Amino acid sequence: MHIAEGVLSLPVLLIGATGAAAGVAVGLKRIDAEMIPRAGIVSAALFVSSLIHINIGPTSAHLVLNGIGGLILGMGLFPSYLVALFLQALLFQFGGVVVLGVNTCTMSLSGVLGGLLGRYVLHLGKPAWLAGALAGATGVAGAGIFTALALAGSGEVFFMTAKLILLAHIPIMGIESLIGAFVAAYVFRTMPSLLEEWEKWK
């Protein structure tokens, strides 16, 4: 779901850059020295996951992992995603520097929302695998919706592309819900503090 350079209108670029800047500023305040290694691991996972492309009809998609990232990092997902997307743009020309704000905002905001949903499920006493599954699916769904809105807001010519993005990521929602369920269950079983302490700094 990398939006390429030269596609988006100036208002959309400005909105995305503003949202990303605000999110990164808040995220950096929430990440202390103890959490830097965790944020680095999540950032690396986000970087690698986008290299695994899955062909779906006339288009292709890739794993996002923003929902489970949001479940683990909360607002710290914003700076982690910024680093991952910047390196992808620099090394592989995925997306670009001009659209970095929009891509960071669409991926991170949806991931944080997915993480919030997962945390609420845990708060209700539901199993961790369910929280991870919902976080994973919600993160992908939100990313698809926000990306489609960014494209649709840049002109009618991108309406069809926006629809294709939404349709292409429906199967990815299912895959990421399974990944999220596995990761959340594993983390909750082996390092429950990663999920419990989030309440202090979300």
C-alpha positions in Angstrom: 0.0 0.0 0.0 2.8 2.4 -0.8 1.5 5.4 -2.6 4.0 6.5 -5.3 5.4 10.0 -5.8 3.5 12.4 -8.0 0.1 10.8 -7.4 -1.4 12.7 -4.5 -2.7 16.3 -4.5 -1.0 19.0 -2.4 -3.8 19.2 0.2 -3.7 15.5 0.8 0.1 15.6 1.1 -0.1 18.4 3.6 -2.8 16.7 5.7 -0.7 13.5 5.7 2.5 15.3 6.6 0.8 17.1 9.5 -0.8 14.0 10.8 2.4 12.0 10.6 4.4 14.8 12.3 1.9 15.0 15.2 1.9 11.2 15.6 5.7 10.9 15.5 6.0 13.7 18.1 3.6 11.9 20.5 5.1 8.5 19.8 8.6 9.7 20.6 7.4 11.0 23.9 5.9 7.6 24.8 9.1 5.6 23.9 11.6 5.6 26.7 15.1 4.0 26.7 13.8 0.7 27.7 11.4 0.5 24.8 13.8 1.5 22.1 14.9 -2.1 21.3 11.2 -3.2 21.1 10.4 -0.3 18.7 13.4 -1.3 16.6 12.3 -4.9 16.3 8.8 -3.8 15.3 10.3 -1.4 12.8 12.4 -4.2 11.3 9.4 -6.5 11.1 7.4 -3.7 9.3 10.3 -3.2 6.9 10.7 -6.9 6.0 6.9 -7.7 5.8 6.4 -5.3 2.9 9.0 -7.2 0.8 6.7 -10.3 0.8 4.3 -9.6 -2.1 1.1 -11.6 -2.8 -0.5 -11.6 -6.2 -4.2 -11.0 -6.1 -5.9 -10.8 -9.5 -4.8 -7.8 -11.5 -2.9 -6.3 -8.6 -0.6 -7.4 -5.7 -0.5 -6.8 -2.0 1.9 -7.4 0.9 1.7 -8.0 4.6 1.4 -4.9 6.7 1.6 -6.0 10.4 0.5 -2.6 11.6 -2.2 -3.9 13.8 0.0 -6.1 15.9 2.6 -3.3 15.9 0.0 -1.0 17.3 -1.0 -3.6 19.9 2.6 -3.8 21.1 3.8 -0.2 20.7 0.7 2.0 20.8 1.6 5.5 19.6 5.2 4.4 19.4 4.2 2.8 16.1 4.4 6.2 14.3 8.2 6.7 14.7 8.7 3.0 14.0 6.8 3.1 10.8 8.5 6.4 9.7 11.9 4.7 9.9 10.7 1.6 8.1 9.0 3.6 5.3 12.0 5.9 4.9 14.4 3.0 4.5 12.1 1.4 2.0 11.9 4.6 0.0 15.6 5.1 0.1 16.7 1.5 -0.6 14.0 0.1 -2.8 12.1 3.2 -4.1 8.9 2.0 -2.4 6.7 5.1 -2.0 8.9 8.1 -1.8 10.0 11.0 0.4 7.3 13.4 -0.7 4.6 11.0 0.2 6.3 9.7 3.3 4.0 11.7 5.6 0.8 10.3 4.0 2.1 6.7 4.0 3.3 6.9 7.6 0.0 8.4 8.7 -2.2 5.9 6.9 -0.3 2.9 8.1 0.4 4.1 11.6 -3.0 5.5 12.5 -4.8 2.4 11.3 -2.3 0.3 13.3 -2.8 2.3 16.5 -6.6 2.0 16.1 -6.2 -1.8 15.7 -4.0 -1.9 18.7 -6.6 0.1 20.7 -9.3 -2.4 19.8 -7.0 -5.3 20.8 -6.3 -3.6 24.1 -10.0 -3.1 24.8 -10.6 -6.8 24.1 -7.9 -7.7 26.6 -9.4 -5.2 29.1 -12.6 -7.2 28.8 -10.8 -10.3 29.8 -11.0 -12.0 26.4 -8.1 -14.2 25.2 -5.0 -12.7 23.8 -5.4 -14.5 20.5 -8.7 -12.8 19.9 -7.2 -9.4 20.6 -4.3 -10.1 18.2 -6.7 -11.3 15.5 -8.9 -8.3 15.7 -5.9 -5.9 15.9 -4.4 -7.5 12.8 -7.5 -7.4 10.7 -8.5 -3.9 11.8 -5.0 -2.5 11.0 -5.1 -3.8 7.4 -8.7 -2.7 6.9 -8.0 0.8 8.2 -4.8 1.1 6.1 -6.8 0.1 3.0 -9.5 2.6 3.8 -7.2 5.5 4.6 -5.0 4.8 1.5 -8.1 4.6 -0.7 -9.4 7.9 0.8 -6.0 9.6 0.1 -6.2 8.4 -3.6 -9.8 9.3 -4.0 -9.2 12.8 -2.5 -6.6 13.4 -5.2 -9.0 13.1 -8.2 -11.6 10.9 -9.8 -9.0 9.3 -11.9 -7.8 7.3 -8.9 -11.3 6.0 -7.8 -10.8 2.7 -9.6 -7.4 2.2 -8.0 -8.9 3.0 -4.6 -11.5 0.3 -5.1 -8.9 -2.2 -6.2 -6.8 -1.5 -3.1 -9.8 -2.2 -0.8 -10.7 -5.4 -2.6 -7.1 -6.7 -2.8 -6.6 -6.4 0.9 -9.6 -8.3 2.0 -7.6 -11.6 1.9 -4.7 -9.9 3.6 -7.1 -9.1 6.5 -7.6 -12.8 7.0 -3.9 -13.6 6.9 -3.0 -10.9 9.3 -5.7 -11.8 11.7 -4.1 -15.3 11.9 -0.6 -13.8 12.3 -1.9 -11.3 14.9 -3.6 -14.1 16.9 -0.4 -16.2 16.9 1.9 -13.3 17.9 -0.4 -11.9 20.6 -0.9 -15.4 22.2 2.8 -16.0 22.2 3.7 -12.6 23.6 1.0 -12.9 26.3 2.3 -16.3 27.3 6.0 -15.5 27.3 6.2 -11.8 28.0 2.9 -10.6 29.3 4.4 -7.3 30.5 4.7 -6.1 26.9 0.9 -6.0 26.8 0.2 -5.1 30.4 2.5 -2.1 30.7 1.1 -0.5 27.6 -1.7 0.9 29.8 0.8 3.2 31.4 2.0 5.0 28.3 -0.7 4.6 25.6 
